Structures are given as structure tokens and as C-alpha cells.
Amino acid sequence: SSGINAEYGVTYILIILKERNSRGQATGEANGTSTKLTLKVSLMIGSELACWVPLILTSLYFQYVVKGSASPMVFEVFGLVVIPINSLLNPLFYSGLYKKGVSFIWRIWRKLVGFIM
């Protein structure tokens, strides 16, 4: 599965490079579009890593450190909760809805900090 993650990462990076090369000399607006694409791809790669790396590390831990098998529930949690989170996040990144979510979380954070202080 780490090979698949590497393929995703390389593919996303190639998309960014191809997009930048196809523009040639970027104008101000084109440069902004390129920055938005870079942010989206970075978020997708980050969510991919955040969802898959814990599974890979858990598997390695039980294989090499514990030298035994994990409870099936451990991998059920990954398969039914953690990994689908990545599938949920990618459409949010493509559509730009993540901006509204970040804005909402930021407003809540400011209210909490203001309430504490």
C-alpha cells in the first residue's frame, strides 16, 4: 500500500508540473490558479498520508515489534473509519468547500479563545 501512496504522490506532483509548464510565463491570474491547484494537491496528498501512514505503521508494529497478530478490530477501525475519511475529504478539496470548513473552525476557535481570555 505504500507503493500505491507513492504513485499517488508522484502523479499529483506530475499534474502540478504539467500545469505549470503548459502555462509558460504565468500572468498574475494564472499564477493564482497555479497556487490554488498546488494547495488542493497538497491537501489531497496530506489527507492520503494522514489516513494511510497510521495503518502502515500499525501493520509494521505488529509484524516486527510485537511479532504477533493484532486484534481484528484494529484493522476494522482503519478499514471502516480512517481510510474512508480520505474518500470523504477529496471531493471537498476538489470543490473548494474546505475553505468554508476552515473558516467555520477558525470562527469557533476565535470565540473559544475570546471566551477563555
C-alpha positions as a Markdown table, in Angstrom:
| # | Residue | x | y | z |
|---|---|---|---|---|
| 1 | Ser | 0.0 | 0.0 | 0.0 |
| 2 | Ser | 3.0 | 2.4 | 0.5 |
| 3 | Gly | 3.8 | 1.8 | -3.2 |
| 4 | Ile | 0.3 | 3.0 | -4.1 |
| 5 | Asn | 0.7 | 6.1 | -1.9 |
| 6 | Ala | 4.0 | 6.9 | -3.7 |
| 7 | Glu | 2.2 | 6.5 | -7.0 |
| 8 | Tyr | -0.5 | 9.0 | -5.9 |
| 9 | Gly | 2.1 | 11.4 | -4.7 |
| 10 | Val | 4.1 | 11.2 | -7.9 |
| 11 | Thr | 1.0 | 11.5 | -10.0 |
| 12 | Tyr | -0.2 | 14.7 | -8.2 |
| 13 | Ile | 3.3 | 16.2 | -8.5 |
| 14 | Leu | 3.4 | 15.5 | -12.2 |
| 15 | Ile | -0.1 | 17.1 | -12.6 |
| 16 | Ile | 1.3 | 20.3 | -10.9 |
| 17 | Leu | 4.4 | 20.3 | -13.0 |
| 18 | Lys | 2.5 | 19.7 | -16.3 |
| 19 | Glu | 0.1 | 22.5 | -15.4 |
| 20 | Arg | 2.9 | 24.9 | -14.7 |
| 21 | Asn | 4.8 | 24.0 | -17.9 |
| 22 | Ser | 1.7 | 24.3 | -20.0 |
| 23 | Arg | 1.2 | 27.9 | -18.9 |
| 24 | Gly | 4.7 | 29.1 | -19.9 |
| 25 | Gln | 5.1 | 32.6 | -18.5 |
| 26 | Ala | 2.4 | 32.8 | -15.8 |
| 27 | Thr | 0.4 | 36.0 | -15.5 |
| 28 | Gly | -0.9 | 37.2 | -12.1 |
| 29 | Glu | -4.2 | 35.4 | -12.6 |
| 30 | Ala | -2.6 | 32.2 | -13.9 |
| 31 | Asn | -0.2 | 32.2 | -11.1 |
| 32 | Gly | -3.1 | 32.4 | -8.6 |
| 33 | Thr | -4.7 | 29.4 | -10.3 |
| 34 | Ser | -1.5 | 27.5 | -10.1 |
| 35 | Thr | -1.2 | 28.3 | -6.4 |
| 36 | Lys | -4.8 | 27.1 | -5.9 |
| 37 | Leu | -4.0 | 23.8 | -7.7 |
| 38 | Thr | -0.9 | 23.4 | -5.6 |
| 39 | Leu | -2.8 | 23.9 | -2.4 |
| 40 | Lys | -5.5 | 21.4 | -3.5 |
| 41 | Val | -2.9 | 18.7 | -4.5 |
| 42 | Ser | -1.0 | 19.3 | -1.2 |
| 43 | Leu | -4.2 | 18.8 | 0.8 |
| 44 | Met | -5.0 | 15.6 | -1.1 |
| 45 | Ile | -1.5 | 14.2 | -0.6 |
| 46 | Gly | -1.7 | 15.2 | 3.1 |
| 47 | Ser | -5.0 | 13.5 | 3.7 |
| 48 | Glu | -3.8 | 10.5 | 1.8 |
| 49 | Leu | -0.7 | 10.3 | 4.1 |
| 50 | Ala | -2.7 | 11.1 | 7.3 |
| 51 | Cys | -5.1 | 8.2 | 6.5 |
| 52 | Trp | -2.7 | 5.5 | 5.2 |
| 53 | Val | 0.5 | 6.1 | 7.2 |
| 54 | Pro | -1.0 | 5.1 | 10.6 |
| 55 | Leu | -2.3 | 1.8 | 9.0 |
| 56 | Ile | 1.1 | 1.1 | 7.6 |
| 57 | Leu | 2.9 | 1.9 | 10.9 |
| 58 | Thr | 0.4 | -0.2 | 12.8 |
| 59 | Ser | 1.0 | -3.2 | 10.5 |
| 60 | Leu | 4.7 | -2.8 | 10.8 |
| 61 | Tyr | 4.5 | -2.6 | 14.6 |
| 62 | Phe | 2.5 | -5.8 | 14.9 |
| 63 | Gln | 4.7 | -7.6 | 12.4 |
| 64 | Tyr | 8.1 | -6.6 | 13.7 |
| 65 | Val | 7.8 | -5.4 | 17.3 |
| 66 | Val | 5.0 | -7.5 | 18.8 |
| 67 | Lys | 5.7 | -10.3 | 16.4 |
| 68 | Gly | 2.1 | -11.3 | 16.7 |
| 69 | Ser | -1.2 | -10.5 | 15.2 |
| 70 | Ala | -3.4 | -7.5 | 16.1 |
| 71 | Ser | -6.9 | -7.8 | 17.1 |
| 72 | Pro | -9.2 | -7.8 | 14.0 |
| 73 | Met | -10.9 | -4.8 | 15.5 |
| 74 | Val | -7.7 | -2.7 | 15.0 |
| 75 | Phe | -7.9 | -3.1 | 11.2 |
| 76 | Glu | -11.7 | -2.9 | 11.1 |
| 77 | Val | -11.4 | 0.6 | 12.6 |
| 78 | Phe | -8.9 | 1.5 | 9.9 |
| 79 | Gly | -11.0 | -0.1 | 7.1 |
| 80 | Leu | -14.3 | 1.3 | 8.3 |
| 81 | Val | -13.4 | 4.7 | 9.7 |
| 82 | Val | -9.9 | 6.0 | 8.9 |
| 83 | Ile | -9.5 | 5.1 | 5.3 |
| 84 | Pro | -13.0 | 6.3 | 4.2 |
| 85 | Ile | -12.2 | 9.7 | 5.7 |
| 86 | Asn | -9.8 | 10.2 | 2.8 |
| 87 | Ser | -12.5 | 9.4 | 0.3 |
| 88 | Leu | -14.7 | 11.9 | 2.1 |
| 89 | Leu | -12.1 | 14.7 | 2.0 |
| 90 | Asn | -11.0 | 14.5 | -1.6 |
| 91 | Pro | -14.3 | 15.9 | -3.1 |
| 92 | Leu | -14.2 | 18.7 | -0.5 |
| 93 | Phe | -10.7 | 19.6 | -1.7 |
| 94 | Tyr | -11.7 | 19.4 | -5.4 |
| 95 | Ser | -14.8 | 21.6 | -4.9 |
| 96 | Gly | -13.2 | 24.2 | -2.6 |
| 97 | Leu | -15.7 | 23.5 | 0.2 |
| 98 | Tyr | -12.7 | 23.1 | 2.6 |
| 99 | Lys | -12.4 | 26.9 | 2.7 |
| 100 | Lys | -15.9 | 27.2 | 4.3 |
| 101 | Gly | -15.0 | 24.4 | 6.8 |
| 102 | Val | -11.7 | 26.1 | 7.7 |
| 103 | Ser | -13.5 | 29.5 | 8.1 |
| 104 | Phe | -16.1 | 27.9 | 10.3 |
| 105 | Ile | -13.5 | 26.2 | 12.5 |
| 106 | Trp | -11.5 | 29.4 | 12.7 |
| 107 | Arg | -14.6 | 31.4 | 13.9 |
| 108 | Ile | -15.3 | 28.8 | 16.6 |
| 109 | Trp | -11.6 | 28.9 | 17.7 |
| 110 | Arg | -11.6 | 32.7 | 18.0 |
| 111 | Lys | -14.8 | 32.5 | 20.1 |
| 112 | Leu | -13.3 | 29.9 | 22.4 |
| 113 | Val | -10.1 | 31.8 | 22.8 |
| 114 | Gly | -12.1 | 35.0 | 23.4 |
| 115 | Phe | -14.2 | 33.2 | 26.0 |
| 116 | Ile | -11.2 | 31.8 | 27.8 |
| 117 | Met | -9.3 | 35.1 | 27.9 |
